[in-house]
Amino acid sequence: MAITPQLQNQLQAKSKDYLAYAENNIWHETITNLVQFRRQNPQDTKINKDWDELLKAVGLQDLAEANVIEEYRLK
């Protein structure tokens, strides 16, 4: 997916990229970025609240309580 100038401006303006991705309905990047923020800042209540609200909004409230174990990348 190409990043539009509008999205690029939003990404530069937001302290957390996942907020800009979510506003533009780019869900893969929203989830990926939010997981990265959660792993780097596990005690950040704002990030954890955003995680819970995002998953509840799409009917995945059960996953909101699950721990993210580790990232897996295909070689």
HUURWO-V294975 format. One record per residue. RES is the residue in one letter. NEAR is the number of other C-alpha atoms within 12 Angstrom. D_FIRST is the distance of its C-alpha to the first C-alpha in Angstrom with 2 decimals. Layout:
BEGIN
{{RES;NEAR;D_FIRST} {RES;NEAR;D_FIRST}}
END
This chain:
BEGIN
{{M;9;0.00} {A;8;3.78} {I;15;6.48} {T;13;9.16} {P;10;12.73} {Q;15;13.73} {L;23;11.42} {Q;16;12.51} {N;15;16.02} {Q;21;15.84} {L;24;14.77} {Q;16;17.69} {A;14;20.02} {K;16;19.61} {S;15;21.55} {K;25;19.37} {D;29;15.58} {Y;33;15.47} {L;30;17.19} {A;28;14.56} {Y;29;11.83} {A;28;14.51} {E;19;15.38} {N;20;12.00} {N;16;12.11} {I;20;9.28} {W;22;11.91} {H;15;10.92} {E;23;10.38} {T;26;13.41} {I;29;15.55} {T;24;14.77} {N;27;15.50} {L;35;18.44} {V;32;19.91} {Q;23;19.89} {F;26;21.67} {R;28;24.11} {R;20;24.99} {Q;14;25.67} {N;14;27.56} {P;18;29.14} {Q;12;31.80} {D;15;29.66} {T;13;30.64} {K;17;27.95} {I;28;25.12} {N;25;27.05} {K;18;27.59} {D;25;23.91} {W;37;23.28} {D;26;26.12} {E;22;25.17} {L;27;21.55} {L;24;22.81} {K;16;25.75} {A;15;23.71} {V;16;22.01} {G;12;25.33} {L;15;24.94} {Q;15;27.78} {D;16;29.30} {L;17;26.41} {A;24;26.82} {E;15;30.05} {A;14;28.90} {N;16;28.55} {V;20;25.51} {I;10;27.28} {E;11;25.12} {E;12;21.72} {Y;8;21.41} {R;5;19.31} {L;4;19.57} {K;3;21.17}}
END
